[in-house]
Amino acid sequence: MRLRSQRLLFAHILGLSVASLALCALCALCAGPAWGQVPEKREGSEAKTPFVVGSVECPDPKTVQQAVLNLIPPERHGLLERGVRVELEDLGDSYRVTVWKDGASVQKSYADPARDCDGRARFAAVFTVLTLMPPELGAAPLATPPEPVKKPTPTPTPTPATVPAPAAARAPDLPPFVHLELSALFAYAPAILEAPSVHSFGGELRVALGRGALSGTLSAAYMQRAEFDLAGVECELTRLPFSVGARLRSDFGAWSLLSDLGLSLTAQRVRATNLLSGHESSSLDVGVRAGVQLARQVGPHFAPFAAAFVWISPAPSEISALPQGVLGNLPYFWLGGAAGVSFGL
C-alpha cells in the first residue's frame, strides 16, 4: 500500500509540470506577432528632401539614396539634414560621386565599363556613408567597395619608330675663288704735246684671284692695228698691254662695284707706211693702269659687267723715221671702255 501511494504522488507531480510548460508556450504565442504579419518600416527610412541628385540613370539617384538610408542607423538620419548633398555623374565607362557637407566636398571616381547600374548604386552609397560617418566617429566600419576589375586590354607591341638620322649641317657655299673675265675694249688716246691722236679696238682676258673684298688681278689684252698721221708720216700702231694689280670689291645686293689699280707693261710696234724705205720700231712702255667696273650677278657663277679704264705712260717711246728723224712720241695716256662677262670658278 505504501509503494502504491508513492507512485500516485509521482504521477501527480509530473502532470502538473507538463501543464505548466504548455501554459507558458501558449502565453508566448499570444504575446508575439501573429503569423504572416509584415513588420512595420522604421521611421525615417525615407528622407523628406532628396539629398542625392544627378541627371543620370546609371546609377539612379533614388536607388543610391535608399541604399544610404538603409546603411545608416535611424537615430543618425538627422545627419543627412545638415547640409549634405550627393552628386552623381555618368561618364560612360566610369562614374563620379561627389559628397558635399558643410561647404566641403569629397570626390571619387570609379571605372565601370560594364555599366552595372546596381553595382554603381551600392558603391556610391558605401562611399557616401564612409564620407559622412567615418569609422573613427562611431559608425560601424564598412569595407571600401572594390573597384570593378577591368579586363586587361591586350596592348599592341609598339613598333619602334624609325628616327631619321640628323642631317649633317651643310657648310655655306663659298663664292668662287677664281674669276675669268672676257671683254671687248675700245681705247682712245688724245693728242697731247708731240703725241698723236689714236683710237683702237681690241679684247682683254683678266683673271681675278680672291673671295673677299680684296683680290689680285692679272690681265692680257690685244689692241688691233691703229693708223695715225704724225708730221706727214702715216703710221700703224699695234699694242699688247699686260697688267698686274689689286682689286677692291664692294657688293650691293646683286650688284658689285670693283676698283682696279695696277702696274702696266705694254709691248708696242710702230711701222711707217708711206716712206720709200719702210721703217719699223718696237718698244716696251711701263705705266699705270686704273679702272672701275660695275657687275650684275646672275647666278652664282655668271656676271655681265661694264667698265671704264685708263692707261698712263709717263715716259712713252719716241717715234722716228729716216730721213726725218724723231717725229714725236707715243700717247701719254689712253681712255677706254669695256663690256664683257665674268665666270666664277
PyMOL commands that set and color helices and strands:
alter all, ss='L'
color gray80, all
select helices_A, chain A and resi 2-31+61-71+74-81+117-132+135-137
alter helices_A, ss='H'
color red, helices_A
select strands_A, chain A and resi 52-53+84-90+94-101+104-111+178-189+198-209+214-230+233-252+255-272+280-296+302-312+318-321+325-329+333-344
alter strands_A, ss='S'
color yellow, strands_A
deselect
rebuild
show_as cartoon
